[in-house]
């Protein structure tokens, strides 16, 4: 029996806490969502919380356990799986027994869905309703996927006292093992680029290889920002006999959380390339995979396995959703940030949700607060920002760093320190103070901000769940860090799950009317990003830097031409061509410095 996706949207991973229990909330309706595996401390507390809530025996996995991180993750995922299956069985019973519940559910399915049509026919038929409906439900309904996310860069070495543990105890490796050992039949989403050591570790788990029926019990999804990186990473894994089941394309800038800007490649042109070259992606990986599996004397599939292309980042209307599905033939569209306003779907404390509802365009910005040194989408006015500024003002900058998931800088300590920690910032501020007399006041203040603006994301991105579920927060107050995409500026109310789904599928709009289309919004962000890159450069320019800027600008101009042709050929983007011309003239006006050497 092949699983058919009920929905044409999915909920991507958000922060550490915001989708930590989304499957428990929405999977019974066939909605897929993604759980972050970075914070095993939060995961253990959520396992305790849900075990209590559903009367399931709970035994704490403390840090004294040899493999505590992986074991915590496995235990939580098994619990989520158990709860989702129970909720799904109850939901099926409810649908079979209540016509109202069934009609309600059918109204939440996409109009293009064959399953929706099947239900509609049975509802219209009315004869032997219960028996027929029961059979139909059993054969056509499945819960949404309980997928997990591992950020490949968060693979910190771990130590017991001064002794470094083997690589498999690194953070990302342990998280992967936790997922691999769980009962789940779902996917791991790998984000933030390639980690060859981690990719190699997949070979230790048979669930990632095809069985005799050419099925994968556990699948790999790669979050990518362009076709080239998809091809490189997909082939790298294929050479190990591993198949990438989905490429999840995310807008480089118009997304939530960390923003990995492309070299000026825009979302539309990236999607076009995937559409044109999907077969190339499949064939290339299939051939490499067969060779690798033959060399391992393992079963191999004669024909390529299924490969999906999905997209996310900045989608906000039913028309945009439909356009992406039709024009680029994607399998699903990710709706992230808008679901932060749906209490039934995500874990957000009320104070933060209120802040999100009130936030206007200017409140969303690309910040430098992440200790990873990657631009990070966030929001003005969070409790984290307030507490951080208060500490800076009292000359106590930096976090106590209780969790150390981002303690990746080895500049002062071989064990790694987080750049948001007090320990790191004290050293940096001392160094800055020592050269105070040799630099200008302006330079001193800028350098000071650069050191102290980093936020403790480990605690800040997890606190919302603790606050929402009334779980005690120990240690230094960090408040909440929230990382929505700028698209959330146009959503200004708390909504029910049903209303959000109707908004996605049927255009029953819940947004502010003045909203730039997703392609235009991303283009404007890239033009601003490009201008800032050039303005903020200091010191001598290298040939490589100038080459990169010229390529960036050229890619943006090509993207604008592509959009012009696209917009002229469809009614969806009526009236947007003027904005393209405006962006083009703005871009042309940005002058790339000329090297002295030329």
N, C-alpha and C positions, 0 to 999 in steps of 0.2 A: 504494500500500500504506500504510494508515494505521497509524501507530505506536500500539500499545496499551501503556499503562504496565503493567509486570510487577508492580510493588509498590504498596501503598497507603500507604507511608511514604517520606519523603525525609530526607536529612541536611542541615540548614541550615548556613550559614556559621558558623564558630566561630573567634573571634580572628583573628589574621593567619596563624598557622601551622597551627592544628589541623586544618583541612580543605584545606590548600594543595595536597595531592596525593591527596586522598580519591578523585577519579575514577580515578586510576591504580590505586588499591587495590580499588575496589568496582564500578566502572561495568560491568565485563564480566558481572556478575550481574544487570544491569538496574536497579541502584540509582542514583538521581540524587543528586548532592551539589553543594555550592557552594564555589567558590574565591574567597578575598578578593583583590581587586586593589589594595589600598592600598600594599603595600610592594614596590616594583619591585626593591629590593636583594635581599630574600629570594627573590623570583621568579627573578632572574638566577642566584642561587646554586643554587636547586633545578633550574634548567634545566641547569646544569653537572653537578650530581649525577646527574640522570636520563639525561643524554646519555652520561655515562661508564658508568653501570650498563647501559644498553641498546646500548652501542657505536654511538652516533650522533655524527657529527662535531659539534664545538662550537667556536664562535668567540665570544669575549666581546663583549658590547655594553657598552662603558664609558660613563661619564658625559660623555665627549668627543663622543659622537654627538649630532647636532643634536636628534633627537626620541627620545632614549634611553629615556625612561620608556614611551612607547607601543610602541616597538620591542621592548623587553624583554618586555612583556606579550604582544604578538602572537606572538613567537617561542616563549615558554613555552606558551601555549595551543595553538599548532600542534603542539608536541612532545607535550603531554598527549593531544591528539586522535589523533596518530599511534600513540602507545603503547597507548591504550585500544582503538583499532581492531585492532591486532595481537593484543592480549590477548584480545579478543572472538572473533576468528577462531580462535585456538588453543583457546579455551574451547568453541566450537561443535564443533570437531573432536573434542575430548575427550568431549563429551556424546554425539556420534554413535557413538563407538567403545567407550565404557565404560558398561555398564548401571548399575554402582554409582555412577559420577559423576552419571548422569542421575537416579537415584533420590534421591541426596543433594540435588541441585539442586531437584527437584520438591518435596521435603520443606520447602524454604525459601520456597516460594511461598504466598501467602495462600489459604486454603481456598475463598474465594469466586471465585477466579480461573478463568476459562474455559480459559485456557492450561494451567493445572494439570490440569483435567479432561481436556483433549485429550491431554496427555502420558500421563496415567493410563490412558486408553483404549488408547493405542498400546502401553504397557508390558504391559497385560493381554492384548492381542491376540497379540503375539508373532510373527505371520506377517510375513514380509518386513520384519522389525523395522528393520534398518539403513536401508534405502531410504526407508521411510515416515517414520522419525524424522528423517532428514536433510532431507527436504522440509518437514517440520513446523517444524523448527528454523529453516530459512532464511526461512520466511514469518512466523513468530510471535515470534522473539526479536530484541530490539534492546538495545544497551548503554544504561545509564542516562545521563541528561543531564549534560553538563559545564557547569553553570551558573556564573555569576560574580557577585560582589557588589561594588557601589560604594556607599560611604556618602556620600550627597550633600553632607553638611556638610564633608567632607574635600576641599575644593576650593581649597587654598592657592594664592595668586599666586606665581609664580616669577620669579626675577631672574637676569640675567647681570651680575655686578658690581652697579652701581646702576640698571641699566636693566630696567624691568619688561617681561617677555615678554608677547605677546598672550594673550588669555583662553584660547585653545585649548591653551596650555601649562600652564594650571592643573592641579592634581593629578587631580581627578575627570574633567575634560575629556580629559586625556591617557589616563587609564585606559579611558574609554569608546572613544576612538579605537583603543586597543590591542585591545580586544575586537572592535570593528566591523571591523577589518582582518584579523582571524583567520579561519581556515577553519571555525571552529565553526558548527554549526547548533543553537543553544541559546538560553538566556535570560540577560539581565542583571537581577539583583535590585537594585532601588534601595531603600535603607533610610535612615532618619533624616529623613524629611520632604521637602518640596518645595524644589528649587533651580531656579527658572525659567530661568536662563541655561543650566544643564546640560540641562534638559528640551528647550530650544530647539535645542541642539547635535545632538540625535538626527536632526534634519531633514537633516543633511549626509550621512547614510548610507542608501543605498537598501535595504539588507538589512532595515531596520525597517519598510519599507512592503510592502503585499501585492503579489505578482507576478500575472501573468495568470491563474494557477490559484488565486488567493486564498490563497496560502501565504506565511507569514512565515519568511524564512531565520533571522532573529534576532528574538527576542521580548523583551517588557518585562514584568517582574514587579514589582509594587509591594508592599513590606512595609508594612502599615498597622495602626493600632491601633483604628480605628473606621470605621463606614460613611460618615460625613460626609467624612472626609479622603480616603477612597477615591473618592467621587463627585467631589470638587473636583479631585483630582490626575488622575483618569481623564479627566474632561472637558477639563482643561487640555491634556493630551496629544492628545486626540481632535481638538481645534481645530487641531492641527498635522498632522492626518492620521495620527496614531500610535495604535495599538491596545494596550491593556493586556491581555495574555493571561492574567494570573493576579493575584489579590489574595491576598497571603500574610498572613493575620491572625496577629499575635503578641500573646500576653498582655503587658499593659503592664508588669507587675512580675515575674511568675513565669516569667522567661526568663533566658538567659545574656547576658553582655555588658552593653551600655548598656540601661538600663531607662527607657522613655518612658511614664511613667504617664498613664493617661487621666484624664478629669474624673470619676473614680469609676464609669466604665462597666465592667462585669464581662464576662469572656470569653463566658459563656453568652448574655447579652443581646445582645452584639455579633454573635455567630454567628446568633442568631435573626433579627436585623435583616437580615443579609446573605441569609439563607434567604428571608425574606419579600420582599425588594426586589431580588433578583438581576436580574430582568427589567428593572427600572427602570434599573439600572446599565448593562445591555447596550444597551437602546434609546437611552438618552440619549447614550452614547458613539458608538453606531453612526451616529445621525443627524448628529452634529457631525463625525464622521470623513468621512462621504460628502461633506458640504459642502466640507470642507477639501481633499479629494482632487480634487473636481471643479474647485475654484478653481485647483488646481495643474496641471490637465489630466493627472492621473495616473489609472491604472486604479483602480477602486473596487469592492469586493465588494457585490453586491445584498443579500445576507443577512449578518447579524452574524457575525463570526468567533468561534471558540471562546473561552469565558471560564471559567477555573477559579477555584474558591475553595478555599484550603487553610488549615490552621491549625497553629500550633506554640506551645509554651511550657508546660512542666510535665506533659506526658503521661507516664504511667509504667507503665500496665498494659494488657494485651490488652483488658480490658473497657472501659476508657476510650477506647482506640483505636477499637474497634468502635462504641462509642456515638457518638463524634463523626462517624464516617462515616455511620451510620444516621440519627441524629436530625437532623443539620444538612446532610446530603447533600454534605459536602465531598469534594474529589477526592483529597486526600492529607493525611497528618498528619506534621508534622515531628518527628523525634526527634533532638534535639541532644546535650545534655550526657551522657546515658547512653552515647553512642558514644565518649566520651573514655576509657572503660574497655575499648574494643575495639581492640587494637593493629593488627588487620587493616584497620581503617577510618580511623583518625585518627593524626596525627603528634604524639605526646606523649612526652617523655623519661620514663624509668622513675621517677626520684625524684618527679616531679610526679604521675605516675599513682598511686604508692604513697600520696601525700598525699591524693589524691582518694578512694581506697578507704577510708582510715581516717577521713575527715571525717564528723562528726556534724552534726545540724541546726544547732547553735549556731555551727559553724565557717563557715557560709555567711552572707554578709551583704551588704547594699546599702551600698556605700561611696561616698566622695567622691574617690576616687583619680584619676578621669579628668580630664585637662587640658581636656576639652570642657565641663566643668561640668555634666555629666549624670550622675545616679546610675548606679553601675556595680556589677554583681553580681560578687563575688569571694569569695575563700577565705582564712581565717587560716592563717598558718604558711608562706607561700610564700618562696622564696629571695629574691624581689624585696623583700618586706616586711622581711626580715632585713637586707639590704644597705642599703636606704633608711634604716632606723632607725639603723644603724651610722654612716652619713654625717651624719645629723642630730646624733647624739651627739658626733661629732667636729667639729661646727660647719662641716660641708662640705655642707650640704643642697643637693639639686637634682642634675639629670642633666647630663652634658656635651652632651646633645642632638645626637647625630651625624646623625640622619635627618630631623628637622624636619617630619615629616608633619603634626604637630599644632601647628606654630608659627603659631597663628592669632590670637594677641593682638597688636593694634597699639598697645597702650597706651604702649609705650616705644620702638617701632621700626616704621617703615612697612613693613619687610620681614616683620614678624611674629615673635613669640617664643612658645615653648611655656611654659605656666605650670608645667610640671614641670622646666624647665631651671634650672640653677644661676644663669645670667645673670638670669633673671626673679626667682627667689626671693631672690637677693642684694639686689636693688633693694627688693623688698617688705619684707624683714626690716630693712633699713636705715631705711625709712620708719616701720616699726613701732617700732623702737628709739628714733627721734626723738620719738615721742609716749608713750614708756613712763611718764613721770612724770604724765601727765594721764589715764591710765586705770587701772582696778583690775588687780591681779595676775592675777585669774581671766580677765578680758577679754584681757589680754596673752597669756596661755598659749593661750587658745582661738584667738586671731587667728594665733598662731605655728603652731599645728597646721593651721589652715585653709590656710596658705601652703605648709607643707612636706609635707603628706600626699599631694600629687599624685605619681603614679608615671609613669615613662617607659614608656608603653604601646607605643610604636613598637618598642623593643628588647625589652621584657619579653614581649610577645605573639608575638614571632617566635623567641625563643631556643629554644623546645622542639624545633623542627625541626632547628636546628643541633646541639643536644645529641644528639638521637636519631640523626642521620645522621653524627655525628662531623665536622661542618663547623666549621672554626676560627672562634671569635668574637673579633673585634678590639675594642679600646677598653675603656672603663670597664665593670666588671662590674655588670650590672643584674639578674641572675638571671631567674626566670620569673614572669610574671604569668599567672594562669589565670582564666577568667571563666565558670565554670559557673553554671547556674541552681540554685536551692535544691533542686530535685527530685533532684539527684544525691546528697543526703544519704541516700537510701534504697537506693542501689546501693553495694555494698561489696566487689565482687570483679572481677578482670580476667576478661573473658569472650570467647569466640570469636565470630566474626561469626554463625556458624550458631546458637549459643545465644541471641544477642541477637535474632535474627530469630524464633526459636521463641518467645521471650518476648513479642515484639510481636504475633505472630499467634495463637499457640496457648495462651497463658497458662501456659507452662512457666516459672513464675516464678523470677526470679533476684534478687528484691529482699527487703529487710527487711520483715517482715510489718506492722509498725506504720507506716502511711503514710496521711496525710490525702488525700482525693480531690482531684483537680486544681482543681476549682471552689472547694472549701472553703479549700484552701491559698492560692489567689490572693485570696480574700475576706479572709482573716486578714491577709495582707500589706497589703492596701489599708486595712484598719482601722488597722493599726500606722502605715502611711505617713501617714494622715490625722491621727492623734494627734500624730505627730512634727512635721508641718507646723505645726500650731497651737501646739505647745509651743515650737518654735524661732523663732517670729516675734519680731522686736524692733522697736522704733520705733512710729510711728503707723500705725494700721490704715486702709487706704483702703476706700472703698465697693466698689470692684472686687474687692478681696481677700475681703471678707465675702461678696459675691455669689457668688464662685467657691467658697468653702467651703460655702455653703448648697446650691449646685447639686451639689457633690461628694457631700455627705452624702445629699441627696435621691436621687441616682443609685444610691448604694450601697443605700439602703433599698428602692428599686424592684427592684434586682438580687436582693436577698434574697427578696422576694415572688415574683419570677419563679422562682428556684431552688426555693422551697417547692412551687409548683405542679408544677415539673418533677420534683422528687424523689418527689413523691407518685404520679406517673403512671408510674414505672419501677422495676424491681427492682434496677437497677444501683446506685442510691444508698441502698439500705436502711440505716437506722440513722444517716443523716447529718443528719436534720432537726433533731435536738437541737443539733448544732453550729451550725446556722443560727440557732437561737434564741439561743444563747450569743453569737454574733457580733453579732446584732441588739442585744441588751441592752448589749453593750460599746460599740457605735456610738452608741446613744441616750445613753449616759453621757458621751460626749465633747461638751463644751459649746463652742459657737462664741462667741467674745467678742462683746460688744455694743458697737457704735461709740458713742463719747461724743456724736456728733452727733445720734443718734436721740432 
